[in-house]
Amino acid sequence: MTDVVRELGWQAQAQARRNVLALRTRGTGRWGSVSVAWPRQYDWELASKWADHFKWGLAERAQLEVVDLPQPHERIVLFEVGYAGGRLRAALDYADSPELNSTCLREVGLYFKMQYRQSGYSSRRVLPAGYVPGSLHLYDYLAPVRALRDARHFTYDVLGRCSPDTASDAQRQAFEQLQAQTRFRFHGGAPTVRYSRLLREVAQARVCVDLPGVGGFGFPLMDCLAVGSCVVTARHDQRLPGGLVDGEHVIFVRPDLSDLVDTCARYVEDAPACERIARNARHFFDAYLHRRALADSCLRACVQVLEAPSSASLFD
């Protein structure tokens, strides 16, 4: 079966599930009285890789309308949330840097930051936005690739991918170590594969390696968490909603990567521990990073502000 044929089958199955879900949940949404005005165009042609996860998550939860909204700030999506007669202007900052756009922060009621700094920010109006997987197609492919992971028919002991053109020094060093060792079967490296095949490889690996790139969080980590994988990674300078816990959701290695190979070997050999972390990773994704969870977190914060008396100061 080719990747394309498999993808078409997965997409058809996903559409059937969406149709059934729409019939069961019509008119019962928690945020049915909340409206969202979302921009028709972004500031950057590639912004949809990040922003559309929020767009479609919000569309599943609230009354979303696509409108003409000015987008003057680089790597930021400005949108508006309406509730109970009030209206709130908000920002989604998807830039790789943990730094904030101070001009934009002054203009909005809430500022959702993807690469949210571990130590936080001086303004309480800045909230962690989470991060997103590599493609919206993840949601079409999630059920079958999770079933493949649950079957535990592993083709690889350890999986990791890295592009030589965009890899950080830490990533290149990690993959050199993994390719040189002989303690377990390592698969990965530089070649680029179709997204559906990448997810299948993740599902067929006992352990997945992900190391932060130049910008901190990246798509591969979110893909691995979504499938439900035992992920070995370096500690991040940024923070996700809920907070990744070492030994529970992921396994952190030392900053100098001196224990990378030993850590991978340990979890390849310790199947119960490996599977426990893989289950927790999947639960973490569903609770905090699924597009519906991202939307719920965003809407909850916005409604909290809009419900507060005008004299109250929930944020600074």
Secondary structure as UniProt FT lines:
FT   HELIX           3..25
FT   TURN            26..27
FT   TURN            30..33
FT   STRAND          35..39
FT   TURN            45..47
FT   HELIX           48..61
FT   STRAND          63..67
FT   TURN            74..75
FT   STRAND          76..83
FT   TURN            84..85
FT   STRAND          86..93
FT   HELIX           102..107
FT   STRAND          110..113
FT   TURN            118..119
FT   TURN            124..125
FT   STRAND          126..128
FT   TURN            136..137
FT   HELIX           138..151
FT   STRAND          156..161
FT   TURN            164..166
FT   HELIX           169..180
FT   STRAND          186..189
FT   HELIX           195..203
FT   STRAND          205..210
FT   TURN            214..215
FT   HELIX           219..227
FT   STRAND          230..234
FT   TURN            241..242
FT   TURN            247..249
FT   STRAND          250..253
FT   TURN            255..256
FT   TURN            258..259
FT   HELIX           260..269
FT   HELIX           271..284
FT   HELIX           285..289
FT   HELIX           291..307
FT   TURN            310..311
//
